Amino acid sequence: MATRHRLLGFMVCIVLIVAFQGCASTQKRESTGEFIDDSTITAKVKTAIFNDPALKVFQINVETFKGIVQLSGFVDSARSVGRAGEVAAGVSGVQSVKNNLIVK
């Protein structure tokens, strides 16, 4: 009976370890919590860009990975490139901004 309880305890430990490994992040993969945080940051950056009168007419794509925001797309001036980077950097939770916007 004691062996059976040890085996059951061992199996429960293995299941818990595997379950927690599935939620852990790596360099190339986010944890569930990080994914949710990044989705929130992306939404906030998109809203901030849309609410900026100088930027809302342009096609600017926003992606976030572990707090790092990447901007891509096309704008009509270097001033818009800089402004989009400033707006994105001003959003809470943004660690850094990779500004890959291209001037048409």
DRENPA-3360 file (N, C-alpha, C; in nm, 2 decimals, always signed):
BEGIN
1 = MATRHRLL = +0.08/-0.12/+0.00/+0.00/+0.00/+0.00/+0.09/+0.13/+0.00 ~ +0.20/+0.13/+0.08/+0.29/+0.24/+0.08/+0.35/+0.26/-0.05 ~ +0.39/+0.16/-0.12/+0.45/+0.17/-0.25/+0.35/+0.23/-0.35 ~ +0.23/+0.20/-0.34/+0.12/+0.25/-0.43/+0.11/+0.40/-0.40 ~ +0.11/+0.45/-0.28/+0.10/+0.59/-0.25/+0.23/+0.66/-0.30 ~ +0.34/+0.60/-0.29/+0.47/+0.67/-0.34/+0.46/+0.68/-0.49 ~ +0.41/+0.57/-0.56/+0.40/+0.58/-0.70/+0.30/+0.68/-0.74 ~ +0.19/+0.69/-0.67/+0.09/+0.79/-0.70/+0.14/+0.93/-0.68;
9 = GFMVCIVL = +0.22/+0.95/-0.57/+0.28/+1.08/-0.54/+0.38/+1.12/-0.65 ~ +0.46/+1.02/-0.69/+0.56/+1.04/-0.80/+0.49/+1.08/-0.93 ~ +0.38/+1.02/-0.96/+0.31/+1.05/-1.09/+0.25/+1.19/-1.08 ~ +0.19/+1.23/-0.97/+0.14/+1.36/-0.95/+0.25/+1.47/-0.97 ~ +0.37/+1.44/-0.91/+0.48/+1.53/-0.93/+0.52/+1.55/-1.07 ~ +0.53/+1.44/-1.15/+0.56/+1.44/-1.29/+0.46/+1.52/-1.37 ~ +0.33/+1.50/-1.34/+0.23/+1.58/-1.41/+0.24/+1.72/-1.38 ~ +0.26/+1.76/-1.26/+0.28/+1.90/-1.22/+0.40/+1.97/-1.29;
17 = IVAFQGCA = +0.51/+1.90/-1.29/+0.63/+1.95/-1.36/+0.61/+1.97/-1.51 ~ +0.54/+1.88/-1.57/+0.51/+1.89/-1.71/+0.42/+2.01/-1.74 ~ +0.32/+2.02/-1.65/+0.22/+2.13/-1.67/+0.29/+2.27/-1.65 ~ +0.37/+2.28/-1.55/+0.44/+2.41/-1.53/+0.54/+2.44/-1.64 ~ +0.60/+2.34/-1.70/+0.69/+2.36/-1.81/+0.62/+2.41/-1.93 ~ +0.50/+2.38/-1.95/+0.42/+2.42/-2.06/+0.38/+2.57/-2.05 ~ +0.39/+2.63/-1.93/+0.36/+2.77/-1.91/+0.48/+2.85/-1.90 ~ +0.60/+2.79/-1.90/+0.72/+2.87/-1.89/+0.76/+2.93/-2.02;
25 = STQKREST = +0.83/+3.04/-2.01/+0.88/+3.11/-2.13/+1.02/+3.07/-2.17 ~ +1.05/+3.09/-2.29/+1.19/+3.07/-2.34/+1.23/+3.19/-2.42 ~ +1.35/+3.19/-2.48/+1.39/+3.31/-2.55/+1.30/+3.33/-2.67 ~ +1.25/+3.23/-2.73/+1.17/+3.24/-2.85/+1.02/+3.22/-2.83 ~ +0.98/+3.19/-2.71/+0.84/+3.16/-2.68/+0.80/+3.23/-2.55 ~ +0.68/+3.29/-2.55/+0.63/+3.36/-2.44/+0.55/+3.27/-2.35 ~ +0.54/+3.30/-2.22/+0.45/+3.23/-2.13/+0.31/+3.28/-2.16 ~ +0.21/+3.22/-2.10/+0.08/+3.26/-2.11/+0.06/+3.40/-2.06;
33 = GEFIDDST = +0.11/+3.43/-1.95/+0.10/+3.56/-1.89/+0.17/+3.67/-1.97 ~ +0.28/+3.64/-2.03/+0.35/+3.73/-2.11/+0.27/+3.76/-2.24 ~ +0.21/+3.66/-2.29/+0.13/+3.67/-2.41/+0.02/+3.77/-2.39 ~ -0.05/+3.75/-2.28/-0.16/+3.84/-2.24/-0.11/+3.98/-2.22 ~ +0.00/+4.00/-2.15/+0.06/+4.13/-2.13/+0.09/+4.20/-2.26 ~ +0.16/+4.12/-2.35/+0.19/+4.18/-2.48/+0.07/+4.21/-2.57 ~ -0.03/+4.13/-2.56/-0.15/+4.16/-2.63/-0.21/+4.30/-2.58 ~ -0.21/+4.32/-2.45/-0.26/+4.44/-2.39/-0.17/+4.56/-2.44;
41 = ITAKVKTA = -0.04/+4.54/-2.44/+0.05/+4.65/-2.48/+0.02/+4.68/-2.63 ~ +0.01/+4.58/-2.71/-0.02/+4.60/-2.85/-0.15/+4.68/-2.87 ~ -0.25/+4.65/-2.80/-0.38/+4.72/-2.81/-0.36/+4.87/-2.77 ~ -0.29/+4.89/-2.66/-0.26/+5.03/-2.61/-0.18/+5.11/-2.71 ~ -0.08/+5.05/-2.77/+0.00/+5.12/-2.87/-0.08/+5.15/-2.99 ~ -0.16/+5.06/-3.04/-0.25/+5.08/-3.16/-0.35/+5.20/-3.13 ~ -0.40/+5.20/-3.01/-0.50/+5.30/-2.97/-0.43/+5.44/-2.97 ~ -0.31/+5.44/-2.91/-0.24/+5.56/-2.89/-0.20/+5.62/-3.03;
49 = IFNDPALK = -0.16/+5.53/-3.12/-0.12/+5.58/-3.26/-0.25/+5.63/-3.33 ~ -0.36/+5.55/-3.32/-0.48/+5.60/-3.38/-0.53/+5.73/-3.33 ~ -0.51/+5.75/-3.20/-0.56/+5.88/-3.14/-0.47/+6.00/-3.17 ~ -0.35/+5.97/-3.22/-0.26/+6.08/-3.25/-0.30/+6.13/-3.39 ~ -0.34/+6.26/-3.40/-0.40/+6.31/-3.53/-0.30/+6.31/-3.64 ~ -0.17/+6.31/-3.61/-0.07/+6.31/-3.72/-0.05/+6.17/-3.78 ~ -0.09/+6.06/-3.70/-0.06/+5.93/-3.74/-0.18/+5.84/-3.78 ~ -0.30/+5.87/-3.75/-0.41/+5.78/-3.76/-0.45/+5.75/-3.91;
57 = VFQINVET = -0.40/+5.82/-4.00/-0.44/+5.79/-4.14/-0.34/+5.69/-4.21 ~ -0.23/+5.65/-4.14/-0.13/+5.57/-4.20/-0.15/+5.42/-4.16 ~ -0.10/+5.33/-4.24/-0.10/+5.19/-4.21/+0.02/+5.15/-4.13 ~ +0.00/+5.15/-4.00/+0.11/+5.11/-3.91/+0.08/+4.98/-3.84 ~ +0.16/+4.88/-3.85/+0.14/+4.75/-3.79/+0.22/+4.75/-3.66 ~ +0.16/+4.69/-3.56/+0.22/+4.68/-3.42/+0.23/+4.54/-3.38 ~ +0.34/+4.50/-3.34/+0.36/+4.36/-3.28/+0.44/+4.38/-3.15 ~ +0.41/+4.30/-3.05/+0.49/+4.30/-2.92/+0.53/+4.16/-2.89;
65 = FKGIVQLS = +0.66/+4.15/-2.84/+0.71/+4.03/-2.79/+0.80/+4.06/-2.67 ~ +0.75/+4.01/-2.55/+0.82/+4.03/-2.42/+0.84/+4.18/-2.40 ~ +0.74/+4.26/-2.42/+0.75/+4.41/-2.39/+0.82/+4.49/-2.50 ~ +0.88/+4.43/-2.60/+0.95/+4.50/-2.71/+0.85/+4.52/-2.82 ~ +0.82/+4.64/-2.86/+0.72/+4.67/-2.96/+0.79/+4.69/-3.09 ~ +0.74/+4.63/-3.20/+0.79/+4.65/-3.33/+0.69/+4.72/-3.42 ~ +0.73/+4.83/-3.48/+0.64/+4.90/-3.57/+0.68/+4.88/-3.71 ~ +0.59/+4.85/-3.80/+0.62/+4.83/-3.94/+0.51/+4.89/-4.02;
73 = GFVDSARS = +0.54/+4.91/-4.15/+0.44/+4.97/-4.24/+0.50/+5.09/-4.31 ~ +0.41/+5.17/-4.36/+0.45/+5.29/-4.45/+0.39/+5.42/-4.39 ~ +0.47/+5.52/-4.39/+0.43/+5.66/-4.36/+0.48/+5.75/-4.46 ~ +0.44/+5.88/-4.46/+0.48/+5.97/-4.57/+0.59/+6.06/-4.53 ~ +0.64/+6.06/-4.41/+0.76/+6.14/-4.38/+0.84/+6.09/-4.26 ~ +0.96/+6.14/-4.26/+1.05/+6.10/-4.15/+1.00/+6.15/-4.01 ~ +0.93/+6.26/-4.02/+0.87/+6.31/-3.89/+0.76/+6.21/-3.84 ~ +0.69/+6.15/-3.93/+0.59/+6.05/-3.88/+0.65/+5.93/-3.83;
81 = VGRAGEVA = +0.77/+5.89/-3.88/+0.84/+5.77/-3.83/+0.88/+5.80/-3.68 ~ +0.94/+5.92/-3.66/+0.98/+5.96/-3.53/+0.86/+5.97/-3.43 ~ +0.76/+6.03/-3.48/+0.64/+6.05/-3.39/+0.58/+5.92/-3.35 ~ +0.57/+5.82/-3.44/+0.52/+5.69/-3.41/+0.60/+5.62/-3.30 ~ +0.73/+5.63/-3.32/+0.82/+5.57/-3.22/+0.80/+5.64/-3.08 ~ +0.79/+5.77/-3.08/+0.76/+5.84/-2.95/+0.63/+5.80/-2.89 ~ +0.53/+5.79/-2.97/+0.40/+5.75/-2.91/+0.40/+5.61/-2.86 ~ +0.47/+5.52/-2.93/+0.48/+5.38/-2.88/+0.56/+5.37/-2.75;
89 = AGVSGVQS = +0.67/+5.44/-2.75/+0.75/+5.44/-2.63/+0.68/+5.50/-2.50 ~ +0.59/+5.59/-2.53/+0.52/+5.65/-2.42/+0.41/+5.56/-2.35 ~ +0.38/+5.45/-2.41/+0.28/+5.36/-2.36/+0.34/+5.28/-2.24 ~ +0.26/+5.26/-2.13/+0.31/+5.19/-2.02/+0.33/+5.04/-2.05 ~ +0.44/+4.99/-2.00/+0.47/+4.85/-2.03/+0.56/+4.82/-2.14 ~ +0.59/+4.93/-2.22/+0.68/+4.91/-2.34/+0.82/+4.93/-2.29 ~ +0.90/+4.82/-2.31/+1.04/+4.82/-2.27/+1.13/+4.89/-2.37 ~ +1.10/+4.87/-2.50/+1.18/+4.93/-2.61/+1.09/+4.93/-2.74;
97 = VKNNLIVK = +1.13/+5.00/-2.84/+1.06/+5.01/-2.96/+1.16/+4.98/-3.08 ~ +1.12/+4.89/-3.16/+1.20/+4.87/-3.29/+1.11/+4.93/-3.40 ~ +1.16/+5.04/-3.45/+1.09/+5.12/-3.54/+1.13/+5.09/-3.69 ~ +1.05/+5.00/-3.75/+1.08/+4.96/-3.89/+0.99/+5.02/-3.99 ~ +0.94/+5.14/-3.96/+0.85/+5.21/-4.05/+0.93/+5.26/-4.17 ~ +0.87/+5.26/-4.29/+0.93/+5.30/-4.41/+0.86/+5.42/-4.47 ~ +0.94/+5.52/-4.51/+0.88/+5.64/-4.57/+0.85/+5.61/-4.72 ~ +0.73/+5.64/-4.76/+0.69/+5.61/-4.90/+0.75/+5.72/-4.99;
% end
